[in-house]
């Protein structure tokens, strides 16, 4: 082998090693890009799941707040109904007392005649 052939062989081997290194580097870069995309996708999916959970939780909280308002309203309505019954009862008691007084007065008037 001549020195020119040796140099060409060495250069060719050197170039092929460099090409192999470049190819591996490109493959590694491609893999790392894919990994980065996968990680971002997972993070996005996670955050979208978290957002869905937050929305569901908000709906549940809203409905539980609405339920609490409904219960308080029912309690208030119940107590207002009870108050109305108490007032009517008081009026009835008052009128029955008045009737009793009127009857006694009438009896007294009759007996005094």
Jmol script that loads the backbone (N, CA, C; Angstrom):
load data "model"
ATOM      1  N   UNK A   1       0.831  -1.164   0.000  1.00  0.00           N
ATOM      2  CA  UNK A   1       0.000   0.000   0.000  1.00  0.00           C
ATOM      3  C   UNK A   1       0.882   1.235   0.000  1.00  0.00           C
ATOM      4  N   UNK A   2       0.500   2.169  -0.811  1.00  0.00           N
ATOM      5  CA  UNK A   2       1.287   3.398  -0.861  1.00  0.00           C
ATOM      6  C   UNK A   2       0.841   4.321   0.245  1.00  0.00           C
ATOM      7  N   UNK A   3       1.611   5.328   0.457  1.00  0.00           N
ATOM      8  CA  UNK A   3       1.286   6.276   1.524  1.00  0.00           C
ATOM      9  C   UNK A   3       0.010   7.038   1.193  1.00  0.00           C
ATOM     10  N   UNK A   4      -0.236   7.279  -0.089  1.00  0.00           N
ATOM     11  CA  UNK A   4      -1.468   7.962  -0.493  1.00  0.00           C
ATOM     12  C   UNK A   4      -2.679   7.092  -0.165  1.00  0.00           C
ATOM     13  N   UNK A   5      -2.553   5.809  -0.460  1.00  0.00           N
ATOM     14  CA  UNK A   5      -3.646   4.881  -0.178  1.00  0.00           C
ATOM     15  C   UNK A   5      -3.888   4.778   1.322  1.00  0.00           C
ATOM     16  N   UNK A   6      -2.794   4.759   2.104  1.00  0.00           N
ATOM     17  CA  UNK A   6      -2.928   4.719   3.563  1.00  0.00           C
ATOM     18  C   UNK A   6      -3.632   5.963   4.073  1.00  0.00           C
ATOM     19  N   UNK A   7      -3.235   7.117   3.542  1.00  0.00           N
ATOM     20  CA  UNK A   7      -3.864   8.374   3.967  1.00  0.00           C
ATOM     21  C   UNK A   7      -5.353   8.363   3.620  1.00  0.00           C
ATOM     22  N   UNK A   8      -5.675   7.892   2.392  1.00  0.00           N
ATOM     23  CA  UNK A   8      -7.070   7.834   1.981  1.00  0.00           C
ATOM     24  C   UNK A   8      -7.857   6.885   2.869  1.00  0.00           C
ATOM     25  N   UNK A   9      -7.274   5.772   3.206  1.00  0.00           N
ATOM     26  CA  UNK A   9      -7.927   4.795   4.071  1.00  0.00           C
ATOM     27  C   UNK A   9      -8.137   5.386   5.455  1.00  0.00           C
ATOM     28  N   UNK A  10      -7.101   6.054   5.967  1.00  0.00           N
ATOM     29  CA  UNK A  10      -7.219   6.682   7.293  1.00  0.00           C
ATOM     30  C   UNK A  10      -8.283   7.765   7.277  1.00  0.00           C
ATOM     31  N   UNK A  11      -8.246   8.601   6.231  1.00  0.00           N
ATOM     32  CA  UNK A  11      -9.243   9.673   6.125  1.00  0.00           C
ATOM     33  C   UNK A  11     -10.641   9.093   6.001  1.00  0.00           C
ATOM     34  N   UNK A  12     -10.750   8.046   5.197  1.00  0.00           N
ATOM     35  CA  UNK A  12     -12.048   7.404   5.011  1.00  0.00           C
ATOM     36  C   UNK A  12     -12.558   6.815   6.330  1.00  0.00           C
ATOM     37  N   UNK A  13     -11.659   6.158   7.077  1.00  0.00           N
ATOM     38  CA  UNK A  13     -12.046   5.599   8.376  1.00  0.00           C
ATOM     39  C   UNK A  13     -12.416   6.715   9.343  1.00  0.00           C
ATOM     40  N   UNK A  14     -11.621   7.794   9.311  1.00  0.00           N
ATOM     41  CA  UNK A  14     -11.893   8.931  10.196  1.00  0.00           C
ATOM     42  C   UNK A  14     -13.241   9.545   9.847  1.00  0.00           C
ATOM     43  N   UNK A  15     -13.487   9.731   8.550  1.00  0.00           N
ATOM     44  CA  UNK A  15     -14.760  10.292   8.108  1.00  0.00           C
ATOM     45  C   UNK A  15     -15.929   9.378   8.467  1.00  0.00           C
ATOM     46  N   UNK A  16     -15.750   8.086   8.300  1.00  0.00           N
ATOM     47  CA  UNK A  16     -16.837   7.163   8.622  1.00  0.00           C
ATOM     48  C   UNK A  16     -17.102   7.150  10.124  1.00  0.00           C
ATOM     49  N   UNK A  17     -16.057   7.287  10.955  1.00  0.00           N
ATOM     50  CA  UNK A  17     -16.255   7.384  12.413  1.00  0.00           C
ATOM     51  C   UNK A  17     -17.013   8.659  12.749  1.00  0.00           C
ATOM     52  N   UNK A  18     -16.603   9.767  12.119  1.00  0.00           N
ATOM     53  CA  UNK A  18     -17.283  11.041  12.356  1.00  0.00           C
ATOM     54  C   UNK A  18     -18.741  10.964  11.914  1.00  0.00           C
ATOM     55  N   UNK A  19     -18.960  10.343  10.755  1.00  0.00           N
ATOM     56  CA  UNK A  19     -20.335  10.177  10.277  1.00  0.00           C
ATOM     57  C   UNK A  19     -21.157   9.336  11.251  1.00  0.00           C
ATOM     58  N   UNK A  20     -20.546   8.279  11.752  1.00  0.00           N
ATOM     59  CA  UNK A  20     -21.246   7.430  12.719  1.00  0.00           C
ATOM     60  C   UNK A  20     -21.580   8.228  13.975  1.00  0.00           C
ATOM     61  N   UNK A  21     -20.620   9.047  14.434  1.00  0.00           N
ATOM     62  CA  UNK A  21     -20.856   9.883  15.622  1.00  0.00           C
ATOM     63  C   UNK A  21     -21.971  10.881  15.335  1.00  0.00           C
ATOM     64  N   UNK A  22     -21.918  11.507  14.153  1.00  0.00           N
ATOM     65  CA  UNK A  22     -22.954  12.479  13.785  1.00  0.00           C
ATOM     66  C   UNK A  22     -24.326  11.807  13.744  1.00  0.00           C
ATOM     67  N   UNK A  23     -24.395  10.622  13.141  1.00  0.00           N
ATOM     68  CA  UNK A  23     -25.674   9.899  13.066  1.00  0.00           C
ATOM     69  C   UNK A  23     -26.213   9.558  14.455  1.00  0.00           C
ATOM     70  N   UNK A  24     -25.317   9.060  15.322  1.00  0.00           N
ATOM     71  CA  UNK A  24     -25.749   8.737  16.695  1.00  0.00           C
ATOM     72  C   UNK A  24     -26.220   9.995  17.418  1.00  0.00           C
ATOM     73  N   UNK A  25     -25.491  11.088  17.224  1.00  0.00           N
ATOM     74  CA  UNK A  25     -25.873  12.349  17.859  1.00  0.00           C
ATOM     75  C   UNK A  25     -27.242  12.794  17.363  1.00  0.00           C
ATOM     76  N   UNK A  26     -27.458  12.697  16.047  1.00  0.00           N
ATOM     77  CA  UNK A  26     -28.762  13.060  15.496  1.00  0.00           C
ATOM     78  C   UNK A  26     -29.870  12.172  16.060  1.00  0.00           C
ATOM     79  N   UNK A  27     -29.588  10.888  16.155  1.00  0.00           N
ATOM     80  CA  UNK A  27     -30.581   9.963  16.712  1.00  0.00           C
ATOM     81  C   UNK A  27     -30.876  10.307  18.170  1.00  0.00           C
ATOM     82  N   UNK A  28     -29.814  10.627  18.916  1.00  0.00           N
ATOM     83  CA  UNK A  28     -30.003  11.000  20.323  1.00  0.00           C
ATOM     84  C   UNK A  28     -30.809  12.285  20.435  1.00  0.00           C
ATOM     85  N   UNK A  29     -30.479  13.243  19.553  1.00  0.00           N
ATOM     86  CA  UNK A  29     -31.238  14.497  19.564  1.00  0.00           C
ATOM     87  C   UNK A  29     -32.698  14.241  19.218  1.00  0.00           C
ATOM     88  N   UNK A  30     -32.918  13.405  18.215  1.00  0.00           N
ATOM     89  CA  UNK A  30     -34.285  13.065  17.819  1.00  0.00           C
ATOM     90  C   UNK A  30     -35.019  12.414  18.983  1.00  0.00           C
ATOM     91  N   UNK A  31     -34.356  11.456  19.650  1.00  0.00           N
ATOM     92  CA  UNK A  31     -34.975  10.780  20.797  1.00  0.00           C
ATOM     93  C   UNK A  31     -35.253  11.764  21.917  1.00  0.00           C
ATOM     94  N   UNK A  32     -34.303  12.661  22.171  1.00  0.00           N
ATOM     95  CA  UNK A  32     -34.516  13.605  23.268  1.00  0.00           C
ATOM     96  C   UNK A  32     -35.639  14.576  22.919  1.00  0.00           C
ATOM     97  N   UNK A  33     -35.750  14.946  21.617  1.00  0.00           N
ATOM     98  CA  UNK A  33     -36.872  15.794  21.202  1.00  0.00           C
ATOM     99  C   UNK A  33     -38.187  15.054  21.397  1.00  0.00           C
ATOM    100  N   UNK A  34     -38.203  13.785  20.999  1.00  0.00           N
ATOM    101  CA  UNK A  34     -39.417  12.981  21.166  1.00  0.00           C
ATOM    102  C   UNK A  34     -39.768  12.840  22.640  1.00  0.00           C
ATOM    103  N   UNK A  35     -38.743  12.641  23.457  1.00  0.00           N
ATOM    104  CA  UNK A  35     -38.985  12.547  24.903  1.00  0.00           C
ATOM    105  C   UNK A  35     -39.551  13.852  25.440  1.00  0.00           C
ATOM    106  N   UNK A  36     -38.985  14.962  24.958  1.00  0.00           N
ATOM    107  CA  UNK A  36     -39.484  16.264  25.406  1.00  0.00           C
ATOM    108  C   UNK A  36     -40.940  16.446  24.995  1.00  0.00           C
ATOM    109  N   UNK A  37     -41.258  16.044  23.770  1.00  0.00           N
ATOM    110  CA  UNK A  37     -42.646  16.137  23.300  1.00  0.00           C
ATOM    111  C   UNK A  37     -43.550  15.249  24.146  1.00  0.00           C
ATOM    112  N   UNK A  38     -43.079  14.032  24.423  1.00  0.00           N
ATOM    113  CA  UNK A  38     -43.857  13.102  25.252  1.00  0.00           C
ATOM    114  C   UNK A  38     -44.082  13.695  26.640  1.00  0.00           C
ATOM    115  N   UNK A  39     -43.025  14.269  27.222  1.00  0.00           N
ATOM    116  CA  UNK A  39     -43.162  14.855  28.559  1.00  0.00           C
ATOM    117  C   UNK A  39     -44.150  16.014  28.545  1.00  0.00           C
ATOM    118  N   UNK A  40     -44.032  16.892  27.527  1.00  0.00           N
ATOM    119  CA  UNK A  40     -44.963  18.024  27.442  1.00  0.00           C
ATOM    120  C   UNK A  40     -46.392  17.531  27.260  1.00  0.00           C
ATOM    121  N   UNK A  41     -46.549  16.489  26.441  1.00  0.00           N
ATOM    122  CA  UNK A  41     -47.880  15.919  26.222  1.00  0.00           C
ATOM    123  C   UNK A  41     -48.439  15.357  27.523  1.00  0.00           C
ATOM    124  N   UNK A  42     -47.592  14.648  28.270  1.00  0.00           N
ATOM    125  CA  UNK A  42     -48.036  14.102  29.556  1.00  0.00           C
ATOM    126  C   UNK A  42     -48.412  15.220  30.512  1.00  0.00           C
ATOM    127  N   UNK A  43     -47.593  16.276  30.545  1.00  0.00           N
ATOM    128  CA  UNK A  43     -47.898  17.410  31.422  1.00  0.00           C
ATOM    129  C   UNK A  43     -49.208  18.061  31.013  1.00  0.00           C
ATOM    130  N   UNK A  44     -49.399  18.205  29.700  1.00  0.00           N
ATOM    131  CA  UNK A  44     -50.641  18.802  29.212  1.00  0.00           C
ATOM    132  C   UNK A  44     -51.831  17.929  29.568  1.00  0.00           C
ATOM    133  N   UNK A  45     -51.676  16.616  29.360  1.00  0.00           N
ATOM    134  CA  UNK A  45     -52.761  15.696  29.715  1.00  0.00           C
ATOM    135  C   UNK A  45     -53.047  15.755  31.204  1.00  0.00           C
ATOM    136  N   UNK A  46     -51.973  15.793  31.988  1.00  0.00           N
ATOM    137  CA  UNK A  46     -52.148  15.869  33.431  1.00  0.00           C
ATOM    138  C   UNK A  46     -52.884  17.140  33.803  1.00  0.00           C
ATOM    139  N   UNK A  47     -52.444  18.264  33.232  1.00  0.00           N
ATOM    140  CA  UNK A  47     -53.104  19.514  33.584  1.00  0.00           C
ATOM    141  C   UNK A  47     -54.540  19.542  33.068  1.00  0.00           C
ATOM    142  N   UNK A  48     -54.811  18.909  31.915  1.00  0.00           N
ATOM    143  CA  UNK A  48     -56.193  18.878  31.445  1.00  0.00           C
ATOM    144  C   UNK A  48     -57.044  17.993  32.351  1.00  0.00           C
ATOM    145  N   UNK A  49     -56.455  16.884  32.856  1.00  0.00           N
ATOM    146  CA  UNK A  49     -57.178  16.049  33.823  1.00  0.00           C
ATOM    147  C   UNK A  49     -57.427  16.842  35.102  1.00  0.00           C
ATOM    148  N   UNK A  50     -56.387  17.569  35.542  1.00  0.00           N
ATOM    149  CA  UNK A  50     -56.547  18.375  36.751  1.00  0.00           C
ATOM    150  C   UNK A  50     -57.622  19.428  36.546  1.00  0.00           C
ATOM    151  N   UNK A  51     -57.627  20.061  35.357  1.00  0.00           N
ATOM    152  CA  UNK A  51     -58.659  21.057  35.061  1.00  0.00           C
ATOM    153  C   UNK A  51     -60.042  20.428  35.088  1.00  0.00           C
ATOM    154  N   UNK A  52     -60.153  19.238  34.526  1.00  0.00           N
ATOM    155  CA  UNK A  52     -61.445  18.544  34.540  1.00  0.00           C
ATOM    156  C   UNK A  52     -61.871  18.261  35.975  1.00  0.00           C
ATOM    157  N   UNK A  53     -60.924  17.820  36.798  1.00  0.00           N
ATOM    158  CA  UNK A  53     -61.224  17.544  38.208  1.00  0.00           C
ATOM    159  C   UNK A  53     -61.641  18.831  38.912  1.00  0.00           C
ATOM    160  N   UNK A  54     -60.926  19.929  38.627  1.00  0.00           N
ATOM    161  CA  UNK A  54     -61.265  21.210  39.245  1.00  0.00           C
ATOM    162  C   UNK A  54     -62.675  21.631  38.840  1.00  0.00           C
ATOM    163  N   UNK A  55     -62.996  21.488  37.545  1.00  0.00           N
ATOM    164  CA  UNK A  55     -64.330  21.875  37.083  1.00  0.00           C
ATOM    165  C   UNK A  55     -65.413  21.039  37.753  1.00  0.00           C
ATOM    166  N   UNK A  56     -65.181  19.724  37.829  1.00  0.00           N
ATOM    167  CA  UNK A  56     -66.151  18.837  38.481  1.00  0.00           C
ATOM    168  C   UNK A  56     -66.307  19.228  39.945  1.00  0.00           C
ATOM    169  N   UNK A  57     -65.164  19.495  40.599  1.00  0.00           N
ATOM    170  CA  UNK A  57     -65.203  19.897  42.005  1.00  0.00           C
ATOM    171  C   UNK A  57     -65.985  21.189  42.167  1.00  0.00           C
ATOM    172  N   UNK A  58     -65.762  22.151  41.265  1.00  0.00           N
ATOM    173  CA  UNK A  58     -66.494  23.411  41.341  1.00  0.00           C
ATOM    174  C   UNK A  58     -67.987  23.184  41.174  1.00  0.00           C
ATOM    175  N   UNK A  59     -68.353  22.301  40.227  1.00  0.00           N
ATOM    176  CA  UNK A  59     -69.772  22.003  40.034  1.00  0.00           C
ATOM    177  C   UNK A  59     -70.365  21.380  41.285  1.00  0.00           C
ATOM    178  N   UNK A  60     -69.616  20.448  41.890  1.00  0.00           N
ATOM    179  CA  UNK A  60     -70.096  19.792  43.112  1.00  0.00           C
ATOM    180  C   UNK A  60     -70.243  20.818  44.224  1.00  0.00           C
ATOM    181  N   UNK A  61     -69.218  21.691  44.355  1.00  0.00           N
ATOM    182  CA  UNK A  61     -69.291  22.720  45.386  1.00  0.00           C
ATOM    183  C   UNK A  61     -70.463  23.648  45.131  1.00  0.00           C
ATOM    184  N   UNK A  62     -70.653  24.012  43.854  1.00  0.00           N
ATOM    185  CA  UNK A  62     -71.761  24.884  43.515  1.00  0.00           C
ATOM    186  C   UNK A  62     -73.075  24.219  43.878  1.00  0.00           C
ATOM    187  N   UNK A  63     -73.225  22.958  43.494  1.00  0.00           N
ATOM    188  CA  UNK A  63     -74.478  22.279  43.801  1.00  0.00           C
ATOM    189  C   UNK A  63     -74.646  22.086  45.307  1.00  0.00           C
ATOM    190  N   UNK A  64     -73.539  21.866  46.044  1.00  0.00           N
ATOM    191  CA  UNK A  64     -73.672  21.732  47.494  1.00  0.00           C
ATOM    192  C   UNK A  64     -74.028  23.081  48.113  1.00  0.00           C
ATOM    193  N   UNK A  65     -73.478  24.170  47.537  1.00  0.00           N
ATOM    194  CA  UNK A  65     -73.862  25.502  48.015  1.00  0.00           C
ATOM    195  C   UNK A  65     -75.332  25.746  47.730  1.00  0.00           C
ATOM    196  N   UNK A  66     -75.756  25.373  46.510  1.00  0.00           N
ATOM    197  CA  UNK A  66     -77.168  25.528  46.159  1.00  0.00           C
ATOM    198  C   UNK A  66     -78.042  24.703  47.089  1.00  0.00           C
ATOM    199  N   UNK A  67     -77.610  23.487  47.403  1.00  0.00           N
ATOM    200  CA  UNK A  67     -78.369  22.652  48.336  1.00  0.00           C
ATOM    201  C   UNK A  67     -78.464  23.314  49.703  1.00  0.00           C
ATOM    202  N   UNK A  68     -77.350  23.895  50.141  1.00  0.00           N
ATOM    203  CA  UNK A  68     -77.363  24.574  51.437  1.00  0.00           C
ATOM    204  C   UNK A  68     -78.335  25.743  51.414  1.00  0.00           C
ATOM    205  N   UNK A  69     -78.345  26.500  50.314  1.00  0.00           N
ATOM    206  CA  UNK A  69     -79.276  27.625  50.184  1.00  0.00           C
ATOM    207  C   UNK A  69     -80.712  27.118  50.184  1.00  0.00           C
ATOM    208  N   UNK A  70     -80.953  26.036  49.442  1.00  0.00           N
ATOM    209  CA  UNK A  70     -82.303  25.460  49.399  1.00  0.00           C
ATOM    210  C   UNK A  70     -82.738  25.012  50.793  1.00  0.00           C
ATOM    211  N   UNK A  71     -81.836  24.340  51.525  1.00  0.00           N
ATOM    212  CA  UNK A  71     -82.186  23.884  52.875  1.00  0.00           C
ATOM    213  C   UNK A  71     -82.501  25.057  53.791  1.00  0.00           C
ATOM    214  N   UNK A  72     -81.643  26.104  53.708  1.00  0.00           N
ATOM    215  CA  UNK A  72     -81.901  27.281  54.552  1.00  0.00           C
ATOM    216  C   UNK A  72     -83.220  27.934  54.174  1.00  0.00           C
ATOM    217  N   UNK A  73     -83.492  27.997  52.872  1.00  0.00           N
ATOM    218  CA  UNK A  73     -84.751  28.579  52.411  1.00  0.00           C
ATOM    219  C   UNK A  73     -85.924  27.764  52.921  1.00  0.00           C
ATOM    220  N   UNK A  74     -85.815  26.435  52.838  1.00  0.00           N
ATOM    221  CA  UNK A  74     -86.883  25.583  53.350  1.00  0.00           C
ATOM    222  C   UNK A  74     -87.070  25.793  54.843  1.00  0.00           C
ATOM    223  N   UNK A  75     -85.948  25.892  55.571  1.00  0.00           N
ATOM    224  CA  UNK A  75     -86.043  26.121  57.014  1.00  0.00           C
ATOM    225  C   UNK A  75     -86.715  27.455  57.298  1.00  0.00           C
ATOM    226  N   UNK A  76     -86.317  28.480  56.520  1.00  0.00           N
ATOM    227  CA  UNK A  76     -86.929  29.795  56.710  1.00  0.00           C
ATOM    228  C   UNK A  76     -88.410  29.768  56.372  1.00  0.00           C
ATOM    229  N   UNK A  77     -88.751  29.065  55.278  1.00  0.00           N
ATOM    230  CA  UNK A  77     -90.159  28.948  54.917  1.00  0.00           C
ATOM    231  C   UNK A  77     -90.924  28.208  55.999  1.00  0.00           C
ATOM    232  N   UNK A  78     -90.303  27.135  56.511  1.00  0.00           N
ATOM    233  CA  UNK A  78     -90.942  26.377  57.571  1.00  0.00           C
ATOM    234  C   UNK A  78     -91.175  27.272  58.782  1.00  0.00           C
ATOM    235  N   UNK A  79     -90.138  28.004  59.166  1.00  0.00           N
ATOM    236  CA  UNK A  79     -90.303  28.851  60.347  1.00  0.00           C
ATOM    237  C   UNK A  79     -91.292  29.981  60.072  1.00  0.00           C
ATOM    238  N   UNK A  80     -91.356  30.489  58.831  1.00  0.00           N
ATOM    239  CA  UNK A  80     -92.344  31.532  58.544  1.00  0.00           C
ATOM    240  C   UNK A  80     -93.753  30.947  58.565  1.00  0.00           C
ATOM    241  N   UNK A  81     -93.888  29.684  58.095  1.00  0.00           N
ATOM    242  CA  UNK A  81     -95.188  29.018  58.192  1.00  0.00           C
ATOM    243  C   UNK A  81     -95.562  28.812  59.653  1.00  0.00           C
ATOM    244  N   UNK A  82     -94.567  28.374  60.436  1.00  0.00           N
ATOM    245  CA  UNK A  82     -94.822  28.176  61.863  1.00  0.00           C
ATOM    246  C   UNK A  82     -95.232  29.489  62.515  1.00  0.00           C
ATOM    247  N   UNK A  83     -94.551  30.571  62.124  1.00  0.00           N
ATOM    248  CA  UNK A  83     -94.911  31.882  62.671  1.00  0.00           C
ATOM    249  C   UNK A  83     -96.337  32.259  62.295  1.00  0.00           C
ATOM    250  N   UNK A  84     -96.705  31.976  61.057  1.00  0.00           N
ATOM    251  CA  UNK A  84     -98.067  32.283  60.625  1.00  0.00           C
ATOM    252  C   UNK A  84     -99.075  31.478  61.439  1.00  0.00           C
ATOM    253  N   UNK A  85     -98.768  30.201  61.672  1.00  0.00           N
ATOM    254  CA  UNK A  85     -99.649  29.353  62.480  1.00  0.00           C
ATOM    255  C   UNK A  85     -99.743  29.902  63.896  1.00  0.00           C
ATOM    256  N   UNK A  86     -98.594  30.287  64.462  1.00  0.00           N
ATOM    257  CA  UNK A  86     -98.585  30.833  65.829  1.00  0.00           C
ATOM    258  C   UNK A  86     -99.430  32.101  65.894  1.00  0.00           C
ATOM    259  N   UNK A  87     -99.283  32.973  64.887  1.00  0.00           N
ATOM    260  CA  UNK A  87    -100.063  34.218  64.884  1.00  0.00           C
ATOM    261  C   UNK A  87    -101.558  33.929  64.801  1.00  0.00           C
ATOM    262  N   UNK A  88    -101.910  32.993  63.893  1.00  0.00           N
ATOM    263  CA  UNK A  88    -103.335  32.651  63.780  1.00  0.00           C
ATOM    264  C   UNK A  88    -103.842  32.049  65.087  1.00  0.00           C
ATOM    265  N   UNK A  89    -103.024  31.191  65.685  1.00  0.00           N
ATOM    266  CA  UNK A  89    -103.409  30.570  66.950  1.00  0.00           C
ATOM    267  C   UNK A  89    -103.597  31.637  68.017  1.00  0.00           C
ATOM    268  N   UNK A  90    -102.671  32.598  68.065  1.00  0.00           N
ATOM    269  CA  UNK A  90    -102.803  33.676  69.037  1.00  0.00           C
ATOM    270  C   UNK A  90    -104.081  34.469  68.806  1.00  0.00           C
ATOM    271  N   UNK A  91    -104.374  34.736  67.523  1.00  0.00           N
ATOM    272  CA  UNK A  91    -105.610  35.466  67.209  1.00  0.00           C
ATOM    273  C   UNK A  91    -106.825  34.659  67.645  1.00  0.00           C
ATOM    274  N   UNK A  92    -106.754  33.350  67.344  1.00  0.00           N
ATOM    275  CA  UNK A  92    -107.870  32.492  67.737  1.00  0.00           C
ATOM    276  C   UNK A  92    -108.014  32.447  69.249  1.00  0.00           C
ATOM    277  N   UNK A  93    -106.879  32.347  69.944  1.00  0.00           N
ATOM    278  CA  UNK A  93    -106.931  32.334  71.402  1.00  0.00           C
ATOM    279  C   UNK A  93    -107.479  33.648  71.925  1.00  0.00           C
ATOM    280  N   UNK A  94    -107.017  34.731  71.306  1.00  0.00           N
ATOM    281  CA  UNK A  94    -107.497  36.041  71.722  1.00  0.00           C
ATOM    282  C   UNK A  94    -109.000  36.139  71.512  1.00  0.00           C
ATOM    283  N   UNK A  95    -109.439  35.724  70.336  1.00  0.00           N
ATOM    284  CA  UNK A  95    -110.876  35.825  70.072  1.00  0.00           C
ATOM    285  C   UNK A  95    -111.661  34.862  70.965  1.00  0.00           C
ATOM    286  N   UNK A  96    -111.090  33.691  71.287  1.00  0.00           N
ATOM    287  CA  UNK A  96    -111.806  32.787  72.183  1.00  0.00           C
ATOM    288  C   UNK A  96    -111.845  33.371  73.592  1.00  0.00           C
ATOM    289  N   UNK A  97    -110.767  34.074  74.000  1.00  0.00           N
ATOM    290  CA  UNK A  97    -110.796  34.746  75.306  1.00  0.00           C
ATOM    291  C   UNK A  97    -111.834  35.855  75.298  1.00  0.00           C
ATOM    292  N   UNK A  98    -111.850  36.594  74.186  1.00  0.00           N
ATOM    293  CA  UNK A  98    -112.840  37.663  74.062  1.00  0.00           C
ATOM    294  C   UNK A  98    -114.252  37.088  74.112  1.00  0.00           C
ATOM    295  N   UNK A  99    -114.432  35.942  73.416  1.00  0.00           N
ATOM    296  CA  UNK A  99    -115.741  35.295  73.435  1.00  0.00           C
ATOM    297  C   UNK A  99    -116.114  34.870  74.851  1.00  0.00           C
ATOM    298  N   UNK A 100    -115.145  34.327  75.574  1.00  0.00           N
ATOM    299  CA  UNK A 100    -115.403  33.905  76.950  1.00  0.00           C
ATOM    300  C   UNK A 100    -115.794  35.112  77.797  1.00  0.00           C
ATOM    301  N   UNK A 101    -115.089  36.203  77.595  1.00  0.00           N
ATOM    302  CA  UNK A 101    -115.402  37.423  78.351  1.00  0.00           C
ATOM    303  C   UNK A 101    -116.799  37.913  77.998  1.00  0.00           C
ATOM    304  N   UNK A 102    -117.097  37.893  76.693  1.00  0.00           N
ATOM    305  CA  UNK A 102    -118.420  38.340  76.251  1.00  0.00           C
ATOM    306  C   UNK A 102    -119.510  37.453  76.856  1.00  0.00           C
ATOM    307  N   UNK A 103    -119.282  36.130  76.829  1.00  0.00           N
ATOM    308  CA  UNK A 103    -120.265  35.207  77.389  1.00  0.00           C
ATOM    309  C   UNK A 103    -120.465  35.452  78.879  1.00  0.00           C
ATOM    310  N   UNK A 104    -119.362  35.638  79.605  1.00  0.00           N
ATOM    311  CA  UNK A 104    -119.467  35.908  81.043  1.00  0.00           C
ATOM    312  C   UNK A 104    -120.213  37.211  81.293  1.00  0.00           C
ATOM    313  N   UNK A 105    -119.887  38.165  80.470  1.00  0.00           N
ATOM    314  CA  UNK A 105    -120.553  39.463  80.617  1.00  0.00           C
ATOM    315  C   UNK A 105    -122.045  39.323  80.357  1.00  0.00           C
ATOM    316  N   UNK A 106    -122.373  38.579  79.315  1.00  0.00           N
ATOM    317  CA  UNK A 106    -123.783  38.363  79.007  1.00  0.00           C
ATOM    318  C   UNK A 106    -124.485  37.637  80.153  1.00  0.00           C
ATOM    319  N   UNK A 107    -123.814  36.612  80.696  1.00  0.00           N
ATOM    320  CA  UNK A 107    -124.395  35.879  81.817  1.00  0.00           C
ATOM    321  C   UNK A 107    -124.599  36.801  83.011  1.00  0.00           C
ATOM    322  N   UNK A 108    -123.584  37.592  83.267  1.00  0.00           N
ATOM    323  CA  UNK A 108    -123.676  38.525  84.385  1.00  0.00           C
ATOM    324  C   UNK A 108    -124.809  39.523  84.168  1.00  0.00           C
ATOM    325  N   UNK A 109    -124.905  39.974  82.946  1.00  0.00           N
ATOM    326  CA  UNK A 109    -125.969  40.925  82.639  1.00  0.00           C
ATOM    327  C   UNK A 109    -127.337  40.257  82.787  1.00  0.00           C
ATOM    328  N   UNK A 110    -127.429  39.007  82.315  1.00  0.00           N
ATOM    329  CA  UNK A 110    -128.681  38.289  82.403  1.00  0.00           C
ATOM    330  C   UNK A 110    -129.050  38.015  83.863  1.00  0.00           C
ATOM    331  N   UNK A 111    -128.070  37.598  84.613  1.00  0.00           N
ATOM    332  CA  UNK A 111    -128.365  37.282  86.000  1.00  0.00           C
ATOM    333  C   UNK A 111    -128.665  38.543  86.808  1.00  0.00           C
ATOM    334  N   UNK A 112    -128.117  39.641  86.426  1.00  0.00           N
ATOM    335  CA  UNK A 112    -128.387  40.869  87.161  1.00  0.00           C
ATOM    336  C   UNK A 112    -129.762  41.410  86.826  1.00  0.00           C
ATOM    337  N   UNK A 113    -130.330  41.013  85.717  1.00  0.00           N
ATOM    338  CA  UNK A 113    -131.665  41.461  85.353  1.00  0.00           C
ATOM    339  C   UNK A 113    -132.633  40.733  86.186  1.00  0.00           C
TER     340      UNK A 113
END
end "model"
wireframe off; spacefill off
backbone 0.3
color backbone group
